[in-house]
Amino acid sequence: MSTHLKDKLEKIEQILAQLTEESAKGKPIIVEGRKDADALKKLGIIGTILTAKTGGKSFAEASQEIERFGAKEVILLLDFDRRGKEGTQRLQQDLERMRIKSDPTFWFKLHRLVGREINCIESLPSCIETTQEKTMQEQSHEV
């Protein structure tokens, strides 16, 4: 069996477990849109998920909304495309000025694993399903 696929799946699951843990502790997760938030919920992540780009909201407005929410620390998990990268940097700068710590480590870890395959967080559940199917197919071919 391709240990690469199995390792990749395990790493994704570990990252999601850590993300769930941090979210359960009360750290809000910032995603771009509603579909991204729905995807995280589908993956079992509970807790507060705030959207940065719904309803024509600017990143400055999103930063103000995060500040009003009252969190001292947030997890940034915007898309992996150019706009998502730019948005992550912009939010980090804005939040830093507001003395809100932003954590992009989950973004970096997931981007390293799936960034070539998917551009957006909303595609994460289907990416995981596809990887699981490929892993099972390889296991069945070995038997």
Buried (B, 14 or more C-beta within 10 A) or exposed (E): EEEEBBEBBEBBEEBBEEBBEBBEEEBBBBBBBBBBBBBBEEBEBEBBBBBBBBEEBEBEEBBBBBBEEEBEBBBBBBBBBEBBBEBBBBBBEBBEEEEBEBBBEBBEBBBEBBBEEBBBBBBBBEBBEEBBEBBEEBEEEEE
